[in-house]
Amino acid sequence: MAAALLAWRVSHPRWLAAFALVWGAFLPWFGLTQGRLLVGPLHWIVALTHLLVGGVAIAVGIRLAGALERQPGALTVSSLAGSRT
């Protein structure tokens, strides 16, 4: 979530930052409720979905990191804390 907020502030692909915020809010809910979804022999579908959801989260994190890395001076202390002069 922190990377998504930082990307929203300093990078160009705001759609990616917005998606990361929504996905980051969805992940804890899904992780906590997955044990109650499709209990029984069909629970493998939930396990596979959990694996895919985690993979998407990793891919989004990698894309956000790349977008932040390409921004000149985006990860300086002054850009994170704001101007204190």
Residue pairs with C-beta under 8 A, 6 or more apart in sequence:
1 20
1 21
1 24
1 25
3 20
3 61
3 64
3 65
3 68
4 17
4 18
4 20
4 21
4 24
4 64
5 17
5 21
6 68
6 74
6 80
7 13
7 14
7 16
7 17
7 20
7 64
7 67
7 68
8 14
8 17
8 18
8 21
10 68
10 71
10 74
10 79
11 17
11 64
11 67
11 68
11 70
11 71
11 74
12 67
13 63
13 67
16 60
16 63
16 64
16 67
17 64
19 60
20 60
20 61
20 64
23 56
23 57
23 60
24 57
26 53
27 53
27 57
30 50
30 53
31 50
34 46
34 47
34 49
34 50
37 43
37 46
38 45
38 46
68 74
68 75
69 75
73 79
